[in-house]
């Protein structure tokens, strides 16, 4: 059966514009957030000086986590805006709110110049950035998936993560460049500011590209027949089961993502004799190798393996690999760090490629962006964003360099539980208002009965 959402496809010219606008926004968002993680060891001494370097590092990662804790609030605000006023307007606002604080971060005074006001200003900047990130990624994914051609939602959604990884690659490369080319004194004096100021310039480019972005035809078609309930109410009433399932998987996704691609370089530099700049080079190599596998994973989830099955296998593989890789790095360093970082990174290609479409497919048009934003940002914000500080704290409390393994195994359990419980909709058209869907005949009856129990759905039918 043809995909019932084919009428919502953009033409090729508008599709290219949509992809470029989505990618550039995610490049900026993740360039800055990744850069902060990669520069943590430098920023810790500048904003949180302490005789115990690990204590300073924990404080720095704590500010990193503050930005992520703001993401659920951003998800509610920007999700509501996107479901009420449209995807394209929300995309412009979210990237503008990221660009200005990024520039400001590069101009902040350090502790030696402003005392306690320096870390307070840093926290404020991270809070604003976290708020904007709460709306950016989920809005771009929703836009790309809603306008995807039939049978290509996985590939379309993967473009958002390609942008994210390109941003992380730029962030890793920028951090590597300044730490390698500048002396330690120059780095701590002014060199650390350069990558953040560049991020502000990148933000201006993103805003220009998003001007005139066409609205999602899917959103426009159902705007006049939308449910009267708030999208936030819908997410926690009609779609409460999908919301819980999504949070379980997103928490796993977030923890594994930040362990493997943000925290691991700093951890490797701490537990081995490998210097930080070398660990960052390995991470940069991992990101570069990972990018082409992301659309491949999305394509496989569209064509050959249902998304939930593919993702369960990947989560188990990541957890299993970590159990062997982390002790190997502690014991041997050197080649173990190279192979370990690359291996864990490549396993992440599957959730990076297939998960965006899976999240979007779980919710109807009425609250799709709001529910997805809440799910994704709760998982990646509260769980993923606090993973580095939690991993560092576990090392401090247990006295073992393998403390992060506890986080890894807990994340694996959460992800598998959520995915096994979740309904796979990868071969079905997207749901429309109040859960009404152009469905395959064999699944339509059950879906309509389930949605018929929702008061908002009944009200819409009575109108």
N, C-alpha and C positions, 0 to 999 in steps of 0.2 A: 504494500500500500504506500502511496506517495505520502510524504510528510505534509501534514496539514498546515504546517507553518511556512510552507514554501512561498505563500503570498506575502510574507513579511520580509523576504530577502531584499537587500539593497542592490542597486545596479553596481557594476564593477567599479565605476569611478568613485561612487560614494563609499563602497566597501574599502577601497584602498585608503580613502581619507579617514574612515573610521578606524582602520587598523593602525595607521600611522599616529593618529591622535591618541589612541589607547596605549600604544607602545611608548610614546614619548612621555606621557604622564607617569606611567609606571617606572620608566627609567629614572625620572627625577625622584619619585617617592622613595624608591629603594636605593638609589645612589646615596641619598642623605642618611637614611636609617642604617644602611650597611656601613657607610663611612664612619659613622659614630662608633659602631661595634668594632671595626678594624682599628680605629684610633684610640680605643679605650685605654690602652697602657700609657699613651702619651697624655691624654686628657685627665687621667686620674691624678697625676702629679701636679697639673696646672690648676685644677679646680678643687681637688680634695687632697691636699698634701697631708701625708701621715708617715710616721717612721716605719710602719708595717705596710709594704707595698700591696699585699693581698687585701688589707682593709680598704685602701684607697681604690683598688680595682672593684671591690664589691660595691662601694659607694657610687662609682662611675656607672657600673652596670645597673645599679638601682635607679639612676636617672634614666637610663635606657629603658628600664621596665616602666617607669612613670609614663613615658611617651606611649607605650603600648597599652597601659591601663586606660589611657584616654580614648583608645580606639573604640571600645564598646559604645561610649557616649557619642563619638563621631558617627558610628554606624547607625545609631538611632536618628540623629539629626539629618545626616546626608541620605540615609535610606528613606526617611519620610519625604524629604525634598524630592528625591528621584522618583518615588512612586506617586507623588502628588503633582509636581511641576515638570517632570521630564528628566531624561537621562543626560541630555546634552548640556543643559544649564548647570546641572550638578557637577559635571566633569570640569567645567571651566572654573567654578568656585573652589573645588577641592584642590586643584593644582595651584591656583593663586595663593591659597592659604598655606601651601607647602613652600612655595618659592621664596616668599618674603622672610619667614623665620629662618630658612636655610642661610640666606644672605646675612641675617642678623647674627647667627651663631658664629660666623667667621669674623665678626667685628666685636664680639664680647670681650670685656676685660677679664683677666684671670684673677685668681685668688690673691696673688701678690700685689695686684693693682687696686682691687676693689674689696678685698676681704670677703666677708660672708655674703655680700651682694652678688659676687660672681657666680657661686653655685645656685643661688636663688634665681638669677636671670637665666641660667642654663636650664633649670627645671621649667621655668615659664616657657621658654622657646620650645622645649621638647613636648610640653603639653599641647601647644598650638599645633605643632607638627603631627602629633599623635591623633589629634582631633580630625585633621584633614585626611590622614591616611585611612581613618575609619571609613571614609566615603569613597576614596579614590579607586582602590583595587576592585571592590565588589561592583561599583558602578560601571567601570570599564568592562569587566567580565560580563555583566548582565547585558550591556549594550552589544557586545560582540556575539554572544550566544543567541540573543533574540533575533539578530539579523543574519544569522548563519544560513548558508544553503542547506538543503535537505541532506541529512546524513553526515554533516560536517561540524556538528556542534563541539565535539571534542577538540578538533583542530583549531576552530575559531577561538574557543576559550583559552587554548594554550598560548595564544599570542600575548595575552596579558602577562603570563609568567615569563615569556621570552623577554618582554620589556623589563620585568623585574630583575631577571638574571643579568641582562645587559647593564642595568643600573648597578647591580651588585658588582659586576665585573669592572665597571668604571670606578666604583668606590674602592674596590680592592686594588685596582691599578693605580689610582691616585694616591692611596695610602702607601703603597709600595714605592711609588716614584719619589714622594717627598721624604720617606724614611731612608731611601737608598742614596738619593742625590744630595741631601743636606746633612750637615754635621748635627750632632745631638744638640748643641747649643742653639744653632739656627732653627732647628725643628721646634724646640721648646720656646723660642723667642717669637718667631713669626711664621715659620714654615707650616705649622698645623692649620693656619687660617686659609691658605691658598685653596685647598680642595672644597671648602665650604663656600667660599666666594664664587668659585666656578659653578657650584650648584645653583646659586641664584641666577646666574646667566642662563643656565640650562632651563630654569623655570620660565624665564621670559620667552624662550623659544617655544616651550610647551603651550603657553597661553596663546601665542600667535597661531599655532597649528590647530588649536581647538576652537578658534573663532569660526562661526559659520558651520559647525558640525551638524549634520542633519539629525533630526530626532528619530528615535527608534520607531519604525512603522508599527511594530507590535504595540508599543505604548500608545501611540496616537489612535489606533483603531479602537482600543477598549477604554480610552480615557472618558468618554461620555457615558459609559455603562459600568462604571466602577462601583464596587461595594461601598456603602455609606460608612462602614466601620473604618477606624484608623488602621493603617497598615501595621502599626505596632500591636494593636489589639488582635488583628488577624494572625500575626506570627505566633502569639501565645494562646490562641483559642483554636481556630480551625486547623492550624498547622503546628500545634504544640509538639506532637510526636516527631514530626520532621525536624523541628527546631532542636529538640534534645538529641536526636540521632546525629544531626549535623555538628553540634557542639562537641560530642564525643570524638568524631572523626577529625574535626578542625583542631582540637587540642592536641591530638596525636601528630597531625600534620605540622602544626606550629612548633612543637617541641623538637621533632626530628629535624625540621628545616633549620632551626637556629642552632641546634647542637652541631650539625654537620657543616654548615656554611658560614656561620658567624662566630660561634664560640670556639670551634676546634683549632683555628690558627693560634689564638691566645693560649689555649690549653697546651698545645704542642710545644710552644715556646717555654712554658712553665715546667713541664715534666720531662723535657729532653734538653740536650745541649744545642738544639737547633735555634738560631737567633730568630727574632720576630719577623725580620724582613724576609728571611728564607721561608718561614711558615706562610707568610702572606703570598709569596710567589707560588707556592704549591696550591694555595687556595684559588689564586687567579687562574692557574692552569685548570683546576677542577671546574670552575665556572665556565671557562671557554669550552671545555670538552662536553659539558652538560647541555649547553644551549641547543645543539642540533637534535638531541634525543628527546627534547620536550615535545615538539610537534609530532614526532614519530609515535610517542606514547599516546597522544591525543588521537592520532589517526588509527592506531591499533584499537583503541577503545571505541571508535566509531564503526570499525569494520569487522573485527575478528573476535574480540573478547569483551564481554559485558563489563561495564566500568567497575562495578563493585567487586567482581571476581579478580580483575586485574589489580585493583588497589589493595585488596586483602593480601595477595601474594607479595606485592611490593613492600607493604608494611612489615610483614613477617621477615622478608629478606633483609630489610634495613636493620631490624632489631637483632636478628641472628648474626648479621655481619658485625654489628657493633660489639657484641659479646666477645668476639675473637679479635677484632681490630684494635680496640682501645687498650687491652692488656699487652698486645703485641707492640704498640707504639711505646708504652711505658718501658717495656723490657728492652727493646732494640733501638728505638729512635730511627734516624737515618732513612733507609729505604722503606721501613714500616710506616713512617709518617707520610711519605709520598703515596705509597700504594693504598694506605688506609683512608686518607682524605679523598683521593680520587674515587675509590670504590664506594664509599658511603655517599659521595656526591652523585655518582651516576645512578645509584638505586633510586634517588629522589626524582629522577626524570619522570617516573610513572605518575606519582601524585601531582607533580607540577604540570604534566600534560593532560591528565584525565580528570583531576579533581575540580577545576573551574566549571566545566560543563555539568558535572555531577551535582554540585551544590545548586546551580541555577535550575536544574531540572526538578528539584524537589519541591518547588513552591509555585503557586499560581501567580498570574499577572498582578492581582490586587496588592500583594505584599511581597513580591519576588525580591525586589532590591532591599527592602527593609529586613526581611527575614534572613536573606543571604548575608547581609552586612552584619547583623547581630551574631549569627552563627560563626562566620569567618573571623570576625574581629574579637569575639569572646575567646575563641580558640587560639588565634595567633596573638591576641593582645595579652590577655590575662595569663595564659599558659605559655605560649611561645615567647613572648617578650620577657617573662620572668625566668625563663629557662637558664640563661647565662648566669644570673645572680644566684639562682638555686643551685646550679652545678658548682659554682665557686664556694657557696656556703657549705655544701655537702663535703667538699674536700677539706674545708676548715674544721668542720665538726667531726668527721670520721677519721681525719688524719691520713686518708687514702687518696691517692691520685685518681682512683677509679670510681670516685663518688658519682660522676655523671652517668655511670651505668644504671643507677637506680632510676634516674629520669628517663633514660632510654627504654628500659623495660616497662615502666609504667605507661609511657606513650604508646608503645606497641600494643599493650593490652587494651587501652582506651580506643585506639583506632580500629582494631579488629572487631571489638564489641559493637561499635557504632555502625560499621559497614555490614556486618552480618545481619543486623536488625533492620537496615535500611532497604527500602524498595528500589530496585534498579529501574529507572525510567529512560535508559539510554536509547531504547528502540521505540519510544513513544513520542508523539508531538508534545510540545510544551503546553502546560495547563494555562487556561485563560482566566477570565474574571471569576472570583469566588469559587475557583476550582473546576469550573465547567471546561471540558477539554474536547478537542476534536480527537477522539481516541480510536485506537484499534477496537474492532467490534467486541472481541472476546474480553477486553478489560474495561469497556465503557460502563457496563452495568454496576460493577463493584465500586468504581470510582465515583459514580453519581450517587450511589447509596451512602458512601462514606461522607461525601460533601453535603448531602441532603440533611445530615444531622447538625450541620453548622447553622446557627440562627441567622448569621449574615447572609448565607446562601439562600435560606428560605425567604428572607425579606426581599432579596433581589429577584427571586422567581415570582413573588407576589406582585411586584411593581408592573 
